[in-house]
């Protein structure tokens, strides 16, 4: 057993050295630090909400200090389903003094944490990958002291804070704030884009965006729905001129099946917007008469989609949606955890990865599977995905149906073609990513990244000038244009962005295109101080909902909230303005 452990340790060290050679020591260190930050936050959240059968990072009682799982192990109680036999033996040897160690409790606890993470692998493989490599070697030391990372995590994630899964996103924003300060205002590298551009959206703005896109679509087909009473930031549709109403009526579905609604956040971060959409979709399903036990799986598989270039943020978004689904019915918390763990569902969160195909390997592959599948649009898309971690959601693959191509390739008999297996696996990943970027969505809802000076990132600058000439000045404006491209005529693009696209001459062509081909349904002009996390008069913003179709003479609702001096003040001004429009 000792020999096997030494071999595993040696292999982990070798893998660590290879990772450092592939990138550099700093990037590997940051990546593993994020991994453990995400896991410890997730375990704490699950402890507080009783998703863990025994507390992993929390004491049995908030007045105590030592994690419950270690306290129980010291008494000889170790979960046999969670901890493999050989690991239980190692833990017992450490705690009973049979194994020499300078820190027997610390070593035993590390083994318990690794076993707990591995036990969650089946349910959440995106966050709890099997720990059999260098991530275990780089687990933080000193986990049991009062100054440990776990102690600070418990302090920050109080039971009250853990009532909402949004606490994970707030902590992540705080965690990356130092990195953000290092890169903001400087020449940003591709790998620094997430830190430079991520910003947690105030909850009331998220509600406005979700309720006036997803909620609006439901209300148009179901004008007497009681959901209207639950949406505090919903703007009622004003009486319209005949021309606008006639066009609008033609676009409103006579029936709307909840299972057919697709919602996308193309820069989903830690999932704040998708979590809010989950709650509204749950109520829509309930109103439609669905069995509450079936709803979580339906929402995760059919309704919600997120795209992200930051691996850590994508993991947290998937975790947040998993926690919502595991809770099940928010009005009846009865034993849904066991149902979900028996049939876990991976949320539709797509982390875009760079994929490189050499000309030689791709030609060899398609000579075997069929040259007719290697179309010009496919070849161009393969080229774009070489920079997917930089270009992200801005990529527009001109593929008709990536899933259909994927199915054709999956049915190929390639068992004897081992030399093309790696190429095949990469193509499956490429087509999976392309599917997210090509399918249509009913609602695109986002707080897209804002970043000017794109010329500093050569590949991004060249791509945006070619693909988005009207909005190329800043990432947020490009995302507005990109959001509209995902939509059918009835679709809605709901975003909060910098306000500069409304005024500056550099966006004149973009404005003309939007106003000539689409319709602004509502806008909340926020001005400065809409984000308490951004101090002073630094950022001026606006939130809006745009319909893909042009509705002649449509009377939109425009709210001026620039005088509010905080998130709360602007939220209250919004509610008061809505009341005035109803009187």
CORCORUR-V763479 format. One record per backbone hydrogen bond with DSSP energy under -0.5 kcal/mol. NH is the residue of the N-H (numbers start at 1). CO is the residue of the C=O. If there is no record, write none. Layout:
nh=NH co=CO
nh=NH co=CO
This chain:
nh=5 co=1
nh=6 co=2
nh=7 co=3
nh=8 co=4
nh=9 co=5
nh=10 co=6
nh=11 co=7
nh=12 co=8
nh=13 co=9
nh=14 co=10
nh=15 co=11
nh=16 co=12
nh=17 co=13
nh=18 co=14
nh=19 co=15
nh=20 co=16
nh=21 co=17
nh=22 co=18
nh=23 co=19
nh=28 co=24
nh=29 co=25
nh=30 co=26
nh=31 co=27
nh=32 co=28
nh=33 co=29
nh=34 co=30
nh=35 co=31
nh=36 co=32
nh=37 co=33
nh=38 co=34
nh=39 co=35
nh=40 co=36
nh=41 co=37
nh=42 co=38
nh=43 co=39
nh=44 co=40
nh=45 co=41
nh=46 co=42
nh=47 co=43
nh=48 co=44
nh=49 co=45
nh=50 co=47
nh=51 co=46
nh=52 co=46
nh=64 co=61
nh=68 co=58
nh=69 co=55
nh=70 co=67
nh=71 co=67
nh=72 co=68
nh=73 co=69
nh=74 co=70
nh=75 co=71
nh=75 co=72
nh=76 co=73
nh=77 co=72
nh=78 co=76
nh=83 co=79
nh=84 co=82
nh=88 co=84
nh=89 co=85
nh=90 co=86
nh=91 co=87
nh=92 co=88
nh=93 co=89
nh=94 co=90
nh=95 co=91
nh=96 co=92
nh=97 co=94
nh=98 co=93
nh=99 co=93
nh=100 co=98
nh=107 co=103
nh=108 co=104
nh=109 co=105
nh=110 co=106
nh=111 co=107
nh=112 co=108
nh=113 co=109
nh=114 co=110
nh=115 co=111
nh=116 co=112
nh=117 co=113
nh=118 co=114
nh=119 co=115
nh=120 co=116
nh=120 co=117
nh=121 co=118
nh=124 co=120
nh=127 co=124
nh=128 co=124
nh=132 co=130
nh=136 co=133
nh=137 co=133
nh=138 co=134
nh=139 co=136
nh=145 co=142
nh=148 co=145
nh=152 co=148
nh=153 co=149
nh=154 co=150
nh=155 co=151
nh=156 co=152
nh=157 co=153
nh=158 co=156
nh=162 co=158
nh=163 co=160
nh=164 co=161
nh=167 co=164
nh=168 co=165
nh=169 co=165
nh=170 co=166
nh=171 co=167
nh=172 co=168
nh=173 co=169
nh=174 co=170
nh=175 co=171
nh=176 co=172
nh=177 co=174
nh=180 co=176
nh=181 co=177
nh=182 co=178
nh=183 co=179
nh=184 co=180
nh=186 co=183
nh=188 co=186
nh=192 co=189
nh=193 co=190
nh=196 co=192
nh=197 co=193
nh=198 co=194
nh=205 co=202
nh=206 co=202
nh=207 co=203
nh=208 co=204
nh=209 co=205
nh=210 co=206
nh=211 co=207
nh=212 co=208
nh=213 co=210
nh=214 co=210
nh=215 co=210
nh=217 co=213
nh=218 co=214
nh=219 co=215
nh=220 co=216
nh=221 co=217
nh=222 co=218
nh=225 co=222
nh=228 co=225
nh=229 co=226
nh=230 co=227
nh=231 co=227
nh=231 co=228
nh=232 co=230
nh=234 co=231
nh=236 co=234
nh=241 co=553
nh=245 co=241
nh=246 co=242
nh=247 co=243
nh=248 co=244
nh=249 co=245
nh=250 co=246
nh=251 co=247
nh=251 co=248
nh=252 co=248
nh=260 co=257
nh=261 co=258
nh=263 co=303
nh=264 co=443
nh=265 co=305
nh=266 co=264
nh=268 co=265
nh=268 co=307
nh=271 co=268
nh=275 co=271
nh=276 co=272
nh=277 co=273
nh=278 co=274
nh=279 co=275
nh=280 co=276
nh=281 co=277
nh=282 co=278
nh=283 co=279
nh=284 co=280
nh=285 co=281
nh=286 co=282
nh=287 co=283
nh=288 co=284
nh=289 co=286
nh=290 co=285
nh=294 co=291
nh=295 co=291
nh=296 co=292
nh=298 co=294
nh=299 co=295
nh=300 co=296
nh=301 co=297
nh=302 co=298
nh=303 co=298
nh=303 co=299
nh=304 co=299
nh=305 co=263
nh=306 co=348
nh=307 co=265
nh=308 co=350
nh=311 co=309
nh=314 co=310
nh=315 co=311
nh=316 co=312
nh=317 co=313
nh=318 co=314
nh=319 co=315
nh=320 co=316
nh=321 co=317
nh=322 co=318
nh=323 co=319
nh=324 co=320
nh=325 co=321
nh=326 co=322
nh=327 co=323
nh=328 co=324
nh=330 co=328
nh=332 co=329
nh=334 co=332
nh=335 co=333
nh=339 co=335
nh=340 co=336
nh=341 co=337
nh=342 co=338
nh=343 co=339
nh=344 co=341
nh=347 co=345
nh=348 co=300
nh=349 co=347
nh=350 co=306
nh=350 co=348
nh=351 co=349
nh=352 co=308
nh=352 co=350
nh=355 co=385
nh=362 co=358
nh=363 co=359
nh=364 co=360
nh=365 co=361
nh=366 co=362
nh=367 co=363
nh=368 co=364
nh=368 co=365
nh=369 co=365
nh=370 co=366
nh=373 co=370
nh=374 co=371
nh=375 co=373
nh=379 co=375
nh=380 co=376
nh=381 co=377
nh=382 co=378
nh=383 co=379
nh=384 co=380
nh=385 co=381
nh=386 co=383
nh=387 co=384
nh=388 co=385
nh=390 co=387
nh=391 co=387
nh=392 co=388
nh=394 co=391
nh=395 co=392
nh=399 co=397
nh=404 co=401
nh=405 co=401
nh=406 co=402
nh=407 co=403
nh=408 co=404
nh=409 co=405
nh=410 co=406
nh=411 co=407
nh=412 co=409
nh=414 co=412
nh=417 co=414
nh=418 co=416
nh=420 co=417
nh=421 co=418
nh=424 co=420
nh=425 co=421
nh=426 co=422
nh=427 co=423
nh=428 co=424
nh=429 co=425
nh=430 co=426
nh=431 co=427
nh=432 co=428
nh=433 co=429
nh=434 co=430
nh=435 co=431
nh=436 co=432
nh=437 co=433
nh=438 co=434
nh=438 co=435
nh=439 co=435
nh=441 co=486
nh=442 co=262
nh=443 co=262
nh=444 co=492
nh=445 co=264
nh=445 co=443
nh=446 co=494
nh=456 co=453
nh=457 co=454
nh=458 co=456
nh=461 co=454
nh=461 co=457
nh=462 co=458
nh=463 co=459
nh=464 co=460
nh=465 co=461
nh=466 co=462
nh=467 co=463
nh=468 co=464
nh=471 co=468
nh=472 co=468
nh=474 co=471
nh=475 co=451
nh=478 co=474
nh=479 co=475
nh=480 co=476
nh=481 co=477
nh=482 co=478
nh=483 co=479
nh=484 co=480
nh=485 co=481
nh=486 co=482
nh=486 co=483
nh=487 co=484
nh=488 co=441
nh=491 co=488
nh=492 co=442
nh=493 co=546
nh=494 co=444
nh=494 co=492
nh=495 co=493
nh=495 co=544
nh=496 co=446
nh=497 co=542
nh=499 co=540
nh=501 co=498
nh=502 co=499
nh=503 co=500
nh=504 co=500
nh=507 co=504
nh=508 co=505
nh=510 co=470
nh=511 co=507
nh=512 co=508
nh=513 co=509
nh=514 co=510
nh=515 co=511
nh=516 co=512
nh=517 co=513
nh=518 co=514
nh=519 co=547
nh=521 co=519
nh=521 co=545
nh=522 co=545
nh=523 co=557
nh=524 co=543
nh=525 co=523
nh=525 co=559
nh=526 co=524
nh=526 co=541
nh=527 co=541
nh=529 co=536
nh=532 co=530
nh=534 co=531
nh=535 co=533
nh=538 co=535
nh=541 co=527
nh=542 co=497
nh=543 co=524
nh=544 co=495
nh=545 co=522
nh=546 co=493
nh=547 co=519
nh=548 co=491
nh=549 co=489
nh=551 co=549
nh=552 co=550
nh=554 co=551
nh=556 co=554
nh=557 co=521
nh=558 co=556
nh=559 co=523
nh=561 co=525
nh=561 co=559
nh=564 co=561
nh=570 co=566
nh=571 co=567
nh=572 co=568
nh=573 co=569
nh=574 co=570
nh=575 co=571
nh=576 co=572
nh=577 co=573
nh=578 co=574
nh=579 co=575
nh=580 co=576
nh=581 co=577
nh=582 co=578
nh=582 co=579
nh=583 co=579
nh=583 co=580
